Amino acid sequence: MKMKSQRFHWVCLVIVTLSVLLWYVHMTRSDGSTGNMGLQGYVRIIPGRMDQFLNMHCTQCALVSSSGQMQGADLGKEIDQMGCVIRMNNAPTEGYELDVGSKTSLRVVSHTSVPLLMKNESYYFRHSADTVYVFWGPERNMRQDGKGQIFNALMKMATKHPQVKMYMVTREKVQYCDRVFQNETGKNRMKSGAFLSTGFFTMILLMDMCDSIHVYGMIDDKYCSRAGHSVVPYHYYEKGRVDECRMYRMHERARHGGHRFITEKAIYARWASRNSVEFKHPSWNLQESSRDP
């Protein structure tokens, strides 16, 4: 009886193991991704399929701001040593390697910046073929029924450059980000006339994707109100344009269509106090910054 019982247990164990193995084989795609596993708010743009989710994890992430604070930062080597380097929109590295580094693991791009990437198609989709792209935008631009102009353009790029991994933030994830903003501020984003920034979507993604986040070149919410703060361009690659603090104040006060950059920075400070997030160049005093927006 004892031998039969042991055999029965072994047979059950083998059946369970084989079932798990067959499930894994079924879920595993030929391109090495695992079916519906991964970050389900980010779906790959690929002809004939919209069921592959972003499956990316990094121990250490460097988020490089597009801010003029990065001019003369001399942080390129430090940034490139991080496991994953994340950039936003069309922020270039060529000619700025000493300050911002040359490595780009992931690039988060707004729907408004897609035409800028397409103008320099060779640089972004051939030269940077190893970069993962995550695009976000409102439903009217990203809808998949043939009427979403930005989605249609991205699908053409994905067809033309099948080696490039291109993802989009799902409608459900955009709505989730709206709820996060409302929970943090007590304000409905749409009713307040605000648009979330690319930085906001990027921070949400990285908190799911990275064990630790090192943010370079991002100012805190009180920076622009301090006496003697440095005056730098809004973007490090656009010299002579409007300065950063002026742009932030303009957007913060806009009644319609503005990003709430300063409010978002206060939110990041609260997130940093609960997660492994470090702000560098300039460094943040998280106790001072963690106020209600």
C-alpha positions in Angstrom: 0.0 0.0 0.0 2.8 2.4 0.9 4.6 1.8 -2.4 1.3 2.4 -4.3 0.7 5.6 -2.4 4.3 6.9 -3.2 3.8 6.0 -6.9 0.5 7.9 -6.9 2.1 11.0 -5.4 5.0 10.8 -8.0 2.5 10.5 -10.9 0.5 13.5 -9.6 3.7 15.5 -9.3 4.8 14.6 -12.9 1.3 15.5 -14.2 1.4 18.9 -12.5 4.9 19.6 -13.7 4.1 18.7 -17.3 0.9 20.9 -17.1 3.0 23.9 -16.0 5.6 23.2 -18.7 3.0 22.9 -21.4 1.3 26.2 -20.3 4.7 28.0 -20.4 5.4 26.6 -23.9 2.0 27.7 -25.0 2.5 31.2 -23.6 6.0 31.7 -24.9 6.2 33.4 -28.3 8.8 32.7 -31.0 10.3 36.2 -30.3 11.2 35.2 -26.8 8.4 37.1 -25.0 5.9 35.4 -22.7 2.4 36.0 -24.0 0.3 38.0 -21.6 3.0 38.2 -19.0 4.8 41.6 -18.4 3.5 45.1 -18.0 0.1 44.9 -19.4 -0.4 48.7 -19.7 2.1 48.7 -22.5 1.3 46.8 -25.7 3.5 46.2 -28.7 2.8 47.9 -32.0 3.2 45.1 -34.5 1.3 44.3 -37.7 -1.3 41.6 -37.2 -0.9 41.4 -33.4 -1.7 43.6 -30.4 -1.3 41.0 -27.6 2.4 41.3 -26.7 3.1 43.3 -23.6 6.3 45.1 -22.5 8.4 42.6 -20.6 11.3 44.7 -19.3 12.9 44.9 -15.8 16.0 46.8 -14.7 17.9 46.8 -11.4 19.2 50.3 -11.8 17.6 52.9 -14.1 18.9 56.3 -15.0 16.2 58.7 -16.1 17.8 61.5 -18.0 15.8 64.7 -18.1 15.7 66.9 -21.2 16.2 69.9 -19.0 18.9 72.6 -19.7 20.2 71.6 -16.2 22.2 68.9 -18.1 24.3 71.4 -20.0 27.8 71.1 -18.6 26.8 68.3 -16.3 29.7 66.0 -17.2 27.6 63.0 -16.1 27.7 60.9 -19.4 30.0 58.2 -18.1 28.1 57.8 -14.8 24.8 57.6 -16.7 26.0 55.0 -19.2 27.1 52.7 -16.4 23.6 52.3 -15.2 21.8 49.1 -16.2 19.1 50.9 -18.2 19.1 54.5 -19.4 15.7 56.1 -20.1 15.2 59.3 -22.2 12.1 61.2 -23.2 10.7 62.4 -26.5 13.3 63.4 -29.1 16.1 64.3 -26.7 19.3 63.6 -28.6 22.6 62.1 -27.4 24.8 62.9 -30.4 27.0 65.9 -29.6 26.0 65.8 -25.9 27.5 62.5 -24.8 29.9 64.1 -22.3 26.9 65.5 -20.3 24.0 63.0 -20.9 25.7 59.8 -22.1 25.2 57.9 -25.3 23.2 54.8 -24.2 19.4 54.7 -24.6 17.7 51.5 -23.3 14.2 53.0 -23.5 12.6 56.2 -24.8 9.2 57.4 -23.7 7.6 59.6 -26.4 4.6 61.8 -26.5 2.2 61.8 -29.5 3.2 65.3 -30.2 6.9 64.3 -30.6 6.2 61.4 -33.0 6.6 63.7 -36.1 10.0 64.9 -34.7 11.2 61.3 -34.6 9.9 60.5 -38.0 11.7 63.5 -39.4 14.9 61.9 -38.2 13.9 58.3 -39.0 17.4 57.1 -39.7 18.7 58.2 -36.3 15.8 56.9 -34.2 14.7 53.8 -36.0 17.9 52.6 -37.7 20.9 53.9 -35.7 19.0 53.3 -32.4 17.5 49.9 -33.3 18.3 48.5 -29.9 16.2 51.1 -28.1 12.7 50.2 -26.8 10.1 52.9 -27.6 7.0 53.6 -25.5 4.5 56.0 -27.1 1.6 57.7 -25.3 -1.2 59.9 -26.4 -5.0 60.6 -26.2 -7.5 58.2 -27.6 -8.3 60.4 -30.6 -4.7 60.0 -31.8 -4.0 56.4 -30.7 -7.2 54.6 -31.6 -6.8 51.5 -33.7 -9.8 51.7 -35.9 -8.0 53.5 -38.7 -8.8 56.9 -37.4 -5.9 57.3 -35.0 -3.4 59.3 -37.0 -0.5 58.8 -34.7 -1.2 55.1 -34.2 -1.4 54.7 -38.0 2.0 56.5 -38.5 3.6 54.3 -35.8 2.2 51.1 -37.4 3.8 52.1 -40.7 7.1 52.6 -38.9 6.7 49.3 -37.1 6.1 47.6 -40.5 9.0 49.4 -42.1 11.4 48.7 -39.2 10.3 45.3 -37.7 13.5 45.0 -35.7 12.5 48.1 -33.5 10.5 47.3 -30.4 7.7 49.9 -30.3 5.0 49.9 -27.7 2.0 52.2 -26.8 0.4 53.0 -23.5 -3.0 51.5 -23.5 -6.2 53.5 -23.1 -6.7 51.8 -19.7 -3.2 52.8 -18.5 -3.8 56.4 -19.6 -7.0 56.4 -17.6 -5.1 54.9 -14.6 -2.6 57.7 -14.8 -5.4 60.3 -14.7 -6.7 58.6 -11.6 -3.3 58.7 -10.0 -3.1 62.4 -10.7 -6.5 63.0 -9.2 -5.7 60.9 -6.1 -2.5 62.9 -5.6 -3.9 66.4 -6.2 -7.6 66.1 -5.5 -8.2 67.6 -8.9 -9.7 66.1 -12.0 -7.1 66.4 -14.7 -9.5 67.2 -17.5 -11.7 69.6 -15.6 -8.6 71.5 -14.4 -7.5 71.9 -18.0 -4.2 70.0 -17.6 -2.3 67.5 -19.7 0.0 65.0 -18.0 3.6 65.4 -19.1 5.8 62.7 -20.7 7.7 62.8 -17.4 4.6 61.7 -15.5 4.0 58.7 -17.7 7.7 57.8 -17.5 7.8 57.9 -13.7 4.7 55.7 -13.5 6.4 53.2 -15.9 9.7 53.2 -14.2 8.3 52.5 -10.7 6.9 49.2 -12.1 10.0 48.5 -14.2 13.0 49.4 -12.0 14.3 48.4 -8.6 15.9 51.8 -8.2 15.6 55.0 -10.2 18.3 57.7 -10.5 16.9 60.9 -12.0 19.3 63.3 -13.7 18.7 67.0 -14.4 15.2 67.3 -12.9 14.4 70.3 -10.7 12.1 70.1 -7.6 8.9 72.0 -7.2 10.5 74.8 -5.2 13.5 75.3 -7.4 12.1 78.2 -9.4 10.9 80.1 -6.4 14.4 80.1 -4.7 16.4 83.3 -5.0 19.5 82.9 -7.2 18.4 79.8 -9.0 20.2 79.1 -12.2 18.6 80.2 -15.5 18.8 77.4 -18.1 17.0 76.5 -21.3 13.9 74.4 -21.2 15.8 71.7 -23.2 19.5 71.1 -23.1 19.6 70.8 -26.9 17.7 74.0 -27.6 20.0 76.9 -26.7 18.5 80.4 -26.8 14.9 79.2 -26.3 12.7 80.2 -23.4 14.2 79.4 -20.0 13.0 76.4 -17.9 11.4 78.2 -15.0 9.5 80.6 -17.2 8.1 77.7 -19.2 7.1 75.9 -16.0 5.3 78.9 -14.5 3.5 79.5 -17.8 2.2 75.9 -17.9 1.3 75.8 -14.2 -0.9 78.9 -14.6 -2.4 78.0 -18.0 -6.2 77.5 -17.7 -6.3 75.1 -20.6 -3.9 72.8 -22.2 -1.0 73.2 -19.8 1.3 70.7 -18.2 1.4 71.0 -14.4 5.2 70.5 -14.2 5.6 72.1 -10.7 2.7 70.1 -9.3 4.1 66.9 -10.8 7.5 67.5 -9.2 5.8 67.7 -5.8 4.1 64.3 -6.5 7.5 62.8 -7.5 8.9 63.9 -4.2 6.2 62.0 -2.3 6.8 58.9 -4.5 10.5 59.1 -3.8 9.9 59.0 -0.1 8.2 55.7 -0.5 10.3 54.2 -3.3 14.0 53.9 -4.2 14.2 57.2 -6.2 17.2 59.5 -6.1 17.4 63.0 -7.8 20.8 64.2 -9.0 22.1 67.4 -10.5 20.4 69.1 -8.8 19.8 66.9 -5.8 16.5 67.2 -4.0 15.7 67.9 -0.3 12.7 65.5 -0.2 11.5 66.8 3.2 11.3 70.3 1.8 9.7 69.2 -1.5 7.1 66.9 -0.1 4.2 69.3 0.2 0.7 69.2 -1.1 0.5 70.6 -4.6 
